[in-house]
Amino acid sequence: MPMTRSADAQSFDLHNARFTSLVRPSLGSRELCTWRVEVAPGTEGVPHTIHREEVFVLLQGSAVITIDGEHSTLSPGDAAVALAGSAIGLSNPTDHPATVLVTTSVGFTGELADGTIVNPPWVN
């Protein structure tokens, strides 16, 4: 049975956030990827366009998600969906960390404003 124990989960640091991979193909998944992202206080999210639908659920703290120019503040338990092709950013303007659970499909990639394609290691 594919399973990831919290203590064994691999983490990656990027853009003032820590991405902890929970479900991905290298861990046994065929269709879905799930990770936890901890966004440091005072972080302005890096705008990027996503190539697959992505779901965000705020677990702790407060965060601002921007999807296609529309900003929304998330409180614990709130969820947001960004459709494939959306321009997104995840920020934490508060003085406390924010923790978000993110799910998408296998094969997820994103594109930075300069055209760089990002294939995050936490989804492979």
ABEGO torsion letter per residue (X at the ends): XBBBBAAABBBBBBGGBBBBBABBAAAGBAABBBBBBBBBBGBBBBBBBBABBBBBBBABEBBBBBBGGBBBBBBBGBBBBBBBGBBBBBBBABABBBBBBBBBBBGBBBBBAAGBBBBBAAAX
